[in-house]
Amino acid sequence: MLFALFAAWRILVITQSGRWATDDPQRALRWDPAHAQALLALAEQQLAAGKLDEARGSARRLLASEPLEGRAFRILAAAEAQQGHPDRALTLYEIAARRSPRDLRARAWLTEHYLVAGNYPAALRHIDILLRTSPGQGSTLMPVLGQLAVDPDFAAELARVLERRPPWRVALLTTLQRAKDPRGADHVLAALRAAGGLDEVEFDEWIAYLIRQGRWGEAYGRWAGTLELQGGALPLVYNGSFEQPVSNRGFDWRLTRVPGVSVDFVPDRNARGLTAHAAFRGRPAAGIGLEQPMLLAPGRYRFSARMRGDALRSERGLEWNIVCMGAREPAAISESIEGTFGWRALVMEVNIPFTACPGQWLRLRNPAPPGSIQQVSGEVWLDEVAIQPQR
């Protein structure tokens, strides 16, 4: 009976103290003088009110009942910091962070302290733990890291952390490439690339990011640096005879799926290697889904391609065009392509303007407007796609 009464009393104490622990910690402590949550809330209130000695007293009472409670050390650390004792505060904050790894306030203070001191490895150690233990903080921390990465020294240390592939790596690389200031992404990705810590997918995303920003020259230079060139400079149309598998990366051909169109790469007795073959199934199609980004300097060029067709029919035929990035009208449009015909050369003149054309897209497209009028049927084969400069 006595045990049952004691158990009932403890349940009442726990219930009542828990009820008031946060909103009215003094009331909760009257029920349970050692209630940890109430002591912590009271210490927080006293600290916020500038009652530093009382906050220390409450923190020590908390440690007496919960010796491993890191947040009590954080209260003691904050009191030391407010009284102008940064060295003591640092020691106590480090203890707080070790004992309560998920305590955001302790981690935030330590991160800021080490950033101000220029100790980037220590700051990033705390940021890494924060992002591992509290992934929800990523939405706040990622943009901050993007701003800090504008500093090359910080970016270099950040790249070293990313080399270890923390779980937040992909999210941060995405944030960097979406930031308004591109320098953070440039510094971090270049450092990762130099250390061999950037995989092919991430590298391709970097090249695509540079192209989206209109930095075609940088994108081309970094992509070309990955190629094993034989026999001189790169041709203006890369892989124009489809001698290599289409990689969908860099300045090689990009193949995207278009409903009603199938594309494969097949040998032909009248071609030296493989040819690109597109078959249309009578559905609306804006093109064959085969395109290539290019970096043509201002000037005059001649485009050429070998093609053959079999019952190729559409309202306006197909056409090659070259479009400057961001432009509405093509810089060059070929003659219409349709019908049944054997291998023949198609040629068009190209004039790249001196302004507003940092890079170009080469496409075989259907010029008809969207809708039923855009239906295409038949087959077409492509080979020896090339561009030559003209004097």
C-alpha positions as CSV (number, residue, x, y, z in Angstrom):
1,M,0.0,0.0,0.0
2,L,2.8,2.4,0.9
3,F,4.6,1.6,-2.3
4,A,1.4,2.3,-4.3
5,L,1.0,5.6,-2.6
6,F,4.6,6.6,-3.3
7,A,4.3,5.6,-6.9
8,A,1.1,7.6,-7.3
9,W,2.9,10.6,-5.7
10,R,5.8,10.3,-8.1
11,I,3.4,10.1,-11.0
12,L,1.7,13.3,-9.8
13,V,5.1,15.0,-9.3
14,I,6.3,14.1,-12.7
15,T,3.0,15.1,-14.4
16,Q,2.8,18.5,-12.7
17,S,6.4,19.4,-13.0
18,G,6.5,18.3,-16.6
19,R,3.3,20.4,-17.2
20,W,5.0,23.6,-16.0
21,A,8.6,22.9,-16.8
22,T,8.9,25.2,-19.8
23,D,6.2,27.8,-19.2
24,D,6.6,28.3,-15.5
25,P,9.8,26.5,-14.3
26,Q,9.7,27.9,-10.8
27,R,6.2,26.3,-10.3
28,A,7.5,23.0,-11.7
29,L,10.5,23.1,-9.4
30,R,8.2,23.5,-6.4
31,W,6.9,20.0,-7.3
32,D,10.2,18.6,-8.2
33,P,13.3,20.6,-7.2
34,A,15.6,18.4,-9.4
35,H,13.4,18.5,-12.5
36,A,16.0,18.8,-15.3
37,Q,13.8,20.5,-18.0
38,A,12.6,23.0,-15.5
39,L,16.1,23.8,-14.3
40,L,17.3,24.3,-17.8
41,A,14.4,26.5,-18.7
42,L,14.9,28.6,-15.5
43,A,18.6,28.9,-16.3
44,E,17.8,30.1,-19.8
45,Q,15.4,32.7,-18.5
46,Q,17.9,34.0,-16.0
47,L,20.6,34.1,-18.6
48,A,18.4,36.1,-21.0
49,A,17.5,38.5,-18.2
50,G,21.2,39.1,-17.4
51,K,21.1,37.4,-14.0
52,L,24.3,35.6,-14.6
53,D,25.0,34.4,-11.1
54,E,21.5,33.0,-10.8
55,A,21.9,31.3,-14.2
56,R,25.1,29.7,-13.0
57,G,23.4,28.5,-9.9
58,S,20.6,26.9,-11.8
59,A,23.0,25.3,-14.2
60,R,25.0,23.8,-11.4
61,R,21.8,22.4,-9.8
62,L,21.1,20.9,-13.1
63,L,24.5,19.3,-13.3
64,A,24.1,18.0,-9.8
65,S,21.1,15.9,-10.9
66,E,22.2,15.4,-14.6
67,P,26.1,15.4,-14.7
68,L,26.2,14.6,-18.4
69,E,23.8,17.4,-19.4
70,G,25.8,19.4,-21.9
71,R,23.3,22.3,-22.0
72,A,24.2,23.2,-18.5
73,F,27.8,23.7,-19.6
74,R,26.4,25.9,-22.4
75,I,24.7,28.1,-19.8
76,L,27.9,28.4,-17.9
77,A,29.8,29.1,-21.1
78,A,27.4,31.8,-22.2
79,A,27.7,33.5,-18.7
80,E,31.5,33.6,-19.1
81,A,31.2,35.0,-22.6
82,Q,28.9,37.8,-21.4
83,Q,31.4,38.7,-18.7
84,G,34.2,39.0,-21.2
85,H,36.0,35.7,-20.6
86,P,36.2,34.2,-24.1
87,D,38.9,31.6,-23.3
88,R,36.8,30.2,-20.4
89,A,33.7,30.3,-22.6
90,L,35.4,28.4,-25.3
91,T,36.5,25.6,-23.0
92,L,33.0,25.3,-21.5
93,Y,31.3,25.4,-25.0
94,E,33.6,22.6,-26.2
95,I,32.5,20.5,-23.2
96,A,28.8,21.4,-23.9
97,A,29.2,20.3,-27.6
98,R,30.8,17.0,-26.6
99,R,28.1,16.1,-24.1
100,S,25.1,17.4,-26.1
101,P,26.1,16.9,-29.8
102,R,22.7,18.1,-31.0
103,D,22.7,21.4,-29.0
104,L,22.5,23.9,-31.8
105,R,23.3,26.9,-29.7
106,A,26.6,25.5,-28.5
107,R,27.6,24.4,-32.1
108,A,26.5,27.8,-33.5
109,W,28.7,29.7,-31.0
110,L,31.7,27.5,-31.6
111,T,31.2,27.7,-35.4
112,E,31.1,31.5,-35.3
113,H,34.1,31.7,-32.9
114,Y,36.3,29.6,-35.2
115,L,35.1,31.4,-38.4
116,V,36.0,34.8,-36.9
117,A,39.4,33.4,-35.8
118,G,40.0,32.1,-39.3
119,N,40.2,28.5,-38.0
120,Y,38.2,27.0,-40.9
121,P,39.0,23.3,-40.2
122,A,37.6,23.7,-36.6
123,A,34.5,25.6,-37.8
124,L,33.8,23.0,-40.5
125,R,34.1,20.2,-38.0
126,H,31.2,21.7,-36.0
127,I,29.3,22.4,-39.2
128,D,29.7,18.8,-40.3
129,I,28.4,17.5,-37.0
130,L,25.5,20.0,-37.1
131,L,24.5,18.8,-40.6
132,R,24.8,15.1,-39.6
133,T,22.9,15.3,-36.4
134,S,20.3,17.9,-37.5
135,P,19.8,17.6,-41.2
136,G,16.9,20.0,-41.0
137,Q,19.3,22.8,-40.4
138,G,20.6,22.3,-44.0
139,S,18.1,24.8,-45.5
140,T,19.7,27.5,-43.2
141,L,23.3,26.4,-43.3
142,M,23.7,25.6,-47.0
143,P,23.3,29.2,-48.3
144,V,25.6,30.4,-45.6
145,L,28.3,27.9,-46.7
146,G,27.8,29.1,-50.3
147,Q,28.5,32.7,-49.2
148,L,31.5,31.7,-47.2
149,A,32.9,29.6,-50.1
150,V,33.5,32.9,-52.0
151,D,36.6,33.0,-49.8
152,P,39.2,30.8,-51.6
153,D,40.8,29.7,-48.3
154,F,37.4,28.6,-46.8
155,A,36.5,26.9,-50.1
156,A,39.7,24.9,-50.0
157,E,39.0,23.6,-46.5
158,L,35.3,23.0,-47.5
159,A,36.5,20.9,-50.5
160,R,38.7,18.8,-48.1
161,V,35.6,18.0,-46.0
162,L,33.6,17.2,-49.1
163,E,36.3,14.8,-50.3
164,R,35.3,12.6,-47.4
165,R,31.8,12.4,-48.9
166,P,29.6,13.6,-45.9
167,P,25.9,12.9,-46.3
168,W,25.2,16.6,-47.1
169,R,27.7,16.8,-50.0
170,V,25.1,16.5,-52.8
171,A,22.8,19.1,-51.3
172,L,25.7,21.5,-50.8
173,L,27.0,21.1,-54.4
174,T,23.4,21.8,-55.6
175,T,23.1,24.9,-53.4
176,L,26.5,26.2,-54.6
177,Q,25.5,25.9,-58.3
178,R,22.2,27.7,-57.7
179,A,23.8,30.6,-55.8
180,K,23.7,34.1,-57.3
181,D,27.4,34.5,-56.8
182,P,29.2,31.8,-58.9
183,R,32.5,32.2,-57.1
184,G,31.7,29.7,-54.3
185,A,30.9,26.9,-56.7
186,D,33.9,27.8,-58.8
187,H,36.3,27.6,-55.9
188,V,34.9,24.4,-54.3
189,L,34.4,22.5,-57.6
190,A,37.9,23.5,-58.9
191,A,39.5,22.3,-55.6
192,L,37.6,19.0,-55.7
193,R,38.5,18.5,-59.3
194,A,42.2,19.2,-58.7
195,A,42.2,16.7,-55.8
196,G,40.4,14.0,-57.9
197,G,37.4,14.2,-55.7
198,L,34.8,15.1,-58.3
199,D,33.0,12.1,-59.9
200,E,31.9,12.1,-63.6
201,V,28.2,12.9,-62.8
202,E,29.3,15.9,-60.6
203,F,31.7,17.0,-63.2
204,D,29.1,16.9,-65.9
205,E,26.7,18.9,-63.7
206,W,29.5,21.5,-63.3
207,I,29.9,21.8,-67.1
208,A,26.1,22.1,-67.5
209,Y,26.1,24.8,-64.7
210,L,28.8,26.8,-66.5
211,I,26.9,26.6,-69.8
212,R,23.6,27.8,-68.1
213,Q,25.6,30.7,-66.7
214,G,26.7,31.6,-70.2
215,R,30.4,30.8,-69.4
216,W,30.8,28.6,-72.4
217,G,34.6,29.2,-72.7
218,E,35.2,28.0,-69.2
219,A,32.9,25.0,-69.7
220,Y,34.6,24.1,-73.0
221,G,38.1,24.4,-71.6
222,R,37.4,22.2,-68.6
223,W,35.6,19.6,-70.7
224,A,38.3,19.5,-73.3
225,G,40.9,19.0,-70.6
226,T,39.4,15.6,-69.9
227,L,39.8,14.3,-73.4
228,E,42.7,12.3,-74.8
229,L,43.3,14.1,-78.0
230,Q,45.0,12.4,-80.9
231,G,46.2,14.3,-84.0
232,G,45.7,17.9,-83.1
233,A,42.9,20.3,-82.2
234,L,39.3,19.4,-81.5
235,P,36.9,19.6,-84.5
236,L,34.3,22.3,-84.2
237,V,31.6,19.5,-84.2
238,Y,32.8,16.9,-81.8
239,N,32.2,13.2,-82.6
240,G,30.6,14.3,-85.9
241,S,30.9,10.9,-87.5
242,F,29.7,9.1,-84.4
243,E,33.0,7.3,-84.1
244,Q,32.6,7.2,-80.4
245,P,29.5,6.3,-78.3
246,V,27.4,9.5,-77.7
247,S,28.3,10.5,-74.1
248,N,25.5,13.0,-73.3
249,R,28.2,15.2,-71.6
250,G,30.2,18.2,-72.2
251,F,30.3,19.3,-75.8
252,D,29.5,15.9,-77.2
253,W,26.1,15.1,-78.6
254,R,23.2,15.1,-76.2
255,L,20.4,12.6,-76.9
256,T,17.1,13.3,-75.2
257,R,13.9,11.2,-75.5
258,V,11.2,12.5,-77.9
259,P,7.9,10.6,-77.9
260,G,7.3,9.0,-81.2
261,V,11.0,9.0,-82.2
262,S,13.6,6.3,-81.7
263,V,17.3,7.0,-82.3
264,D,20.0,4.4,-82.6
265,F,23.6,4.3,-84.0
266,V,24.0,1.7,-86.7
267,P,26.5,0.7,-89.4
268,D,25.8,1.5,-93.0
269,R,27.6,0.0,-96.1
270,N,28.1,3.5,-97.5
271,A,29.5,4.9,-94.3
272,R,32.9,4.4,-92.7
273,G,31.6,3.8,-89.2
274,L,28.4,4.2,-87.4
275,T,25.6,6.5,-88.4
276,A,22.8,8.1,-86.4
277,H,19.5,6.7,-87.4
278,A,16.1,8.2,-86.4
279,A,12.8,6.6,-87.0
280,F,9.5,8.6,-86.8
281,R,6.2,6.9,-85.9
282,G,3.8,9.5,-87.3
283,R,3.4,11.4,-84.0
284,P,4.1,15.1,-83.4
285,A,7.8,15.6,-82.8
286,A,9.8,18.9,-82.5
287,G,13.0,17.1,-83.7
288,I,14.9,13.9,-83.2
289,G,16.3,14.8,-79.8
290,L,19.9,14.9,-80.9
291,E,21.8,18.2,-80.3
292,Q,25.2,19.5,-79.5
293,P,26.5,22.6,-77.7
294,M,29.3,24.3,-79.6
295,L,31.8,27.1,-79.0
296,L,32.2,29.0,-82.3
297,A,34.0,32.3,-82.4
298,P,32.4,35.2,-84.3
299,G,32.8,34.8,-88.1
300,R,31.7,32.8,-91.1
301,Y,31.5,29.0,-91.3
302,R,30.2,26.3,-93.6
303,F,28.2,23.5,-92.0
304,S,28.0,20.1,-93.8
305,A,26.4,16.7,-93.1
306,R,25.8,13.5,-95.1
307,M,22.2,12.3,-94.9
308,R,19.8,9.8,-96.5
309,G,16.1,9.5,-96.0
310,D,13.3,6.9,-96.5
311,A,9.7,8.1,-96.8
312,L,10.5,11.1,-94.5
313,R,7.4,13.2,-94.4
314,S,6.2,16.1,-92.4
315,E,4.4,19.4,-93.0
316,R,7.6,21.5,-93.4
317,G,10.3,18.8,-93.5
318,L,13.2,18.8,-91.1
319,E,16.0,21.3,-90.9
320,W,19.4,21.9,-89.3
321,N,19.8,25.1,-87.3
322,I,22.4,26.7,-85.2
323,V,21.0,29.0,-82.4
324,C,23.0,31.3,-80.2
325,M,22.3,30.9,-76.5
326,G,19.4,33.1,-75.5
327,A,18.6,34.1,-79.1
328,R,15.1,33.7,-80.5
329,E,16.1,33.4,-84.1
330,P,18.7,30.9,-85.4
331,A,22.0,32.1,-86.7
332,A,21.7,29.6,-89.6
333,I,18.9,27.4,-91.1
334,S,19.4,24.7,-93.6
335,E,17.2,23.7,-96.6
336,S,14.2,21.5,-95.9
337,I,14.9,17.8,-95.6
338,E,12.2,15.3,-96.6
339,G,11.3,12.4,-98.9
340,T,13.3,9.4,-100.0
341,F,16.9,10.0,-101.1
342,G,20.3,8.2,-101.0
343,W,23.4,9.5,-99.2
344,R,23.9,13.1,-100.1
345,A,25.7,16.2,-98.7
346,L,23.7,19.0,-97.1
347,V,25.5,22.3,-96.8
348,M,24.5,25.6,-95.1
349,E,26.3,28.9,-94.5
350,V,26.7,30.1,-90.9
351,N,27.4,33.6,-89.7
352,I,28.2,33.9,-86.0
353,P,27.6,37.5,-84.7
354,F,30.2,39.4,-82.7
355,T,27.8,40.1,-79.9
356,A,25.3,38.2,-77.8
357,C,26.5,34.7,-78.9
358,P,28.7,33.2,-76.2
359,G,27.8,29.7,-77.4
360,Q,25.6,27.8,-79.7
361,W,23.3,24.8,-80.0
362,L,23.3,22.6,-83.2
363,R,20.0,20.8,-83.7
364,L,18.1,18.8,-86.3
365,R,14.6,20.0,-85.7
366,N,11.0,20.2,-87.1
367,P,10.1,23.8,-87.8
368,A,6.3,23.2,-87.8
369,P,4.4,24.6,-84.8
370,P,3.3,22.3,-82.0
371,G,0.2,20.2,-82.6
372,S,-1.0,17.7,-85.2
373,I,0.8,19.8,-87.9
374,Q,4.1,18.7,-86.3
375,Q,3.6,15.0,-87.2
376,V,6.6,13.3,-88.7
377,S,6.9,9.8,-90.3
378,G,9.7,7.9,-92.0
379,E,13.4,7.5,-91.4
380,V,16.6,9.6,-91.7
381,W,20.3,8.7,-91.3
382,L,23.1,11.2,-90.4
383,D,26.9,11.0,-90.8
384,E,30.0,13.2,-91.1
385,V,28.5,16.3,-89.4
386,A,31.1,19.0,-89.6
387,I,31.7,22.8,-89.5
388,Q,34.6,24.5,-91.2
389,P,35.7,28.2,-90.9
390,Q,35.5,30.3,-94.0
391,R,37.7,33.3,-94.8
